[in-house]
Amino acid sequence: MSNLHGPFRYDFVGSFLRPERLKEARVQYKEGKIDAAALKAVEDEEITKLIQLQKDAGYHAITDGEFRRAYWHLDFMWGLNGVDEIELDHGYYFHGEETTHGSVACVGKISGENHPFVEHYKFVKQFEDDNTVARQTIPAPSQLLAELYREDNGKQTDSVYSDKEALYADIAKAYQTVIKDLYDAGCRNLQLDDCTWGMLVDDSYHKFMAEAGLTLEEEAEKYLRLNNLALEGHPEDMTITTHVCRGNYHSTWASSGAYDPIAPFLFAQENVDAFYLEYDDERSGSFAPLAEIAPGKKVVLGLVTTKSPVLEDKAAVEARIKEAEAYIPKDRLYLSPQCGFASCEIGNKLTVDDEKAKLALVKEIAEDVWGK
């Protein structure tokens, strides 16, 4: 078993561009032209190639690139007991593009036994070596809660759970089950991806909260409590991190806003070891909220965008890292792209060569700043 623990000085968020062969196989499976075994064979082969790409790039984390998923979040939710896959009349409205229409329906009490992601993790685990560790990425508990109350989904959720506290307890227990099963499979690096915090700082969501009679503080406390409840009792030697996102779909984005309003909740109180934070453009605000990061916890600065193939200027990125040092010591700072390269199977508007170039740039900058 690898004894490495993320984050690493140069790191990535987790998802990678899907090869055309994999996309075609998934379409063929949906159309009934190939069976599950044939699809898995293609997935296995393409994931094996991706892991070699990650190793060749010199990275210490390895993931399956989310190649077995259509979405960064929904496939995990569909794998829980009591949650079904549905299609809505529309997707999320990002800036300039509408997402595909997948969502969830609560059809029974939620639990986490026999989650398929555990087997997915085991496949990646076999490729660990002395220089790499297998990382599993899953959506945060708060993300599941938000999806269960997305528009009319809430009516179905309330029909199963008339008591919100019972729902929160079951979500937390389901996550605890999955986390234990992943741990028993050898997982020591788990990443919780979370768009709820990005949503909370967006002006349009502020208007929604006002109309609904909600406050940012109430919503932040709710999501914080659920995330921490789900992490209660997790093994001490399992590193758990979170990635805070503002939407990443086909190189478009969903929300905008600085971290300031949520920092006293997320940065100061969420029980994770490190935060992967988007800082690739002005939508993220300043580094000042980093002063709220709890003592000893780490920050991975997402200063290199995955939304564009244009390579950042090295000196400019290094200058921004220096700016961040005013709020958190350099030895607790790390570098990564701001998000994955393909949060959904459609992917961002880059090529695999662009992807490799971004990874190479992150590594080069990190070695300049922290040394090899």
C-alpha positions, -999 to +999 in steps of 0.1 A: +000+000+000+013+035-009+020+057+022+016+089+002-011+114+012-023+143-009-024+171-016+009+173-034+028+204-044+016+199-080-017+182-081-050+179-101-087+178-093-095+144-108-115+143-140-099+140-175-110+143-211-128+111-223-113+094-253-136+092-283-135+054-281-149+055-246-176+080-256-186+058-285-188+027-263-210+044-238-234+055-265-234+019-279-242+006-244-271+030-240-284+019-274-282-017-264-255-025-291-230-038-265-234-053-230-221-041-197-191-064-199-180-050-232-184-014-219-163-023-188-136-038-210-133-005-229-134+015-197-107-007-181-084-002-211-088+035-213-084+040-176-052+020-177-039+043-204-049+074-184-031+062-153+000+058-174-005+094-187-007+106-151+024+087-141+043+099-172+034+135-163+052+129-129+021+132-107+017+114-074-021+110-074-038+086-098-075+085-106-098+068-131-104+103-146-141+096-138-142+076-170-170+053-157-193+083-151-215+106-172-214+133-146-190+142-118-218+139-092-249+122-104-235+087-110-224+085-074-258+096-062-275+070-085-253+044-068-269+050-034-298+029-023-331+049-024-320+072-052-331+067-088-319+083-121-343+107-138-343+132-166-357+167-160-372+190-187-341+210-187-305+211-173-286+236-153-283+270-170-246+278-172-234+310-187-238+305-224-249+269-223-275+245-208-263+212-193-278+178-201-309+170-181-299+142-156-310+144-120-321+123-091-353+111-074-356+099-038-376+067-040-369+052-006-347+055+025-312+064+015-283+041+024-248+034+010-243-004+010-227-021-020-219+012-038-204+005-073-177+032-068-159+008-043-152-016-072-142+013-094-117+023-068-102-012-065-094-011-102-073+020-098-058+008-065-039-020-083-018+006-102-004+022-070+034+022-066+060+038-043+055+071-062+017+072-066-015+069-045-050+061-058-075+089-051-112+085-051-134+115-059-171+118-049-196+146-046-200+161-011-230+152+010-243+188+007-243+183-031-266+153-028-289+173-005-290+202-030-299+179-059-326+162-038-342+197-035-335+209-070-368+224-081-396+198-081-373+171-068-380+184-033-417+172-034-406+137-041-379+139-013-404+152+012-428+123+003-402+099+016-387+121+043-413+142+061-386+148+088-356+167+075-334+156+104-341+119+094-330+127+059-298+144+070-290+114+093-296+089+065-274+109+041-246+111+066-249+074+075-249+065+037-217+084+033-201+069+064-209+034+049-193+043+015-163+058+032-157+027+054-161+004+024-136+025+004-112+025+034-115-013+037-107-015+000-074+004+007-085+040+000-065+066+020-071+097-002-107+108-006-119+140-023-153+156-018-164+178-048-187+205-038-205+232-058-229+242-031-205+268-016-200+283-050-237+286-054-241+303-020-218+332-030-236+339-063-258+370-065-286+352-084-287+326-056-289+354-030-321+366-048-335+331-046-327+328-009-343+362-002-375+352-020-376+319-002-371+336+032-336+319+037-304+335+048-269+326+036-259+319+072-287+293+076-279+276+043-241+276+051-248+261+086-270+234+071-244+223+045-216+225+069-234+204+095-243+178+070-208+175+056-193+173+090-219+147+102-210+125+072-173+127+082-178+118+118-157+088+128-138+085+096-104+067+099-076+091+111-052+078+085-076+086+056-069+120+041-101+137+032-101+169+011-127+190-006-128+208-040-150+239-041-163+246-076-183+273-094-194+250-122-174+234-150-193+223-181-180+224-216-157+253-206-186+273-192-193+283-156-224+285-134-217+308-104-196+338-094-186+353-061-158+357-036-152+333-008-156+360+019-192+352+030-186+314+034-151+314+047-162+315+084-181+283+078-163+264+052-127+274+058-129+276+096-151+247+104-154+220+077-136+188+090-114+182+060-076+182+057-073+204+027-092+227+003-088+227-035-100+262-044-108+278-077-087+310-083-083+311-120-102+343-127-118+373-110-150+354-102-132+339-071-123+372-055-092+379-035-070+356-013-080+375+019-105+348+030-077+323+032-069+339+066-100+320+079-084+286+070-082+265+102-047+261+117-027+233+101-050+228+071-038+230+036-049+250+005-044+239-031-046+270-053-064+264-085-046+291-105-044+273-139-077+270-158-090+239-174-116+259-194-091+272-220-061+257-238-042+290-234-012+285-211-009+309-182+022+330-178+045+314-153+056+346-137+021+358-132+011+325-115+041+326-093+033+362-083-002+351-073+012+323-051+033+350-034+002+371-029-016+341-012+014+338+012+002+370+029-027+350+043-014+314+047+022+301+050+039+289+019+044+254+033+006+250+035+001+260-001-001+238-032-009+242-069-034+226-093-057+234-122-088+251-109-111+221-117-111+188-136-108+187-174-141+169-179-166+173-151-191+156-174-183+133-202-188+161-228-155+175-215-140+210-217-129+226-250-093+213-249-074+185-265-054+157-247-022+176-258-036+207-241-044+187-210-008+174-209+005+209-214-015+222-185-003+194-162+033+201-173+029+238-165+015+232-130+044+209-122+070+233-136+057+262-116+054+241-084+090+230-087+101+266-093+082+277-062+088+249-037+117+230-053+119+195-067 
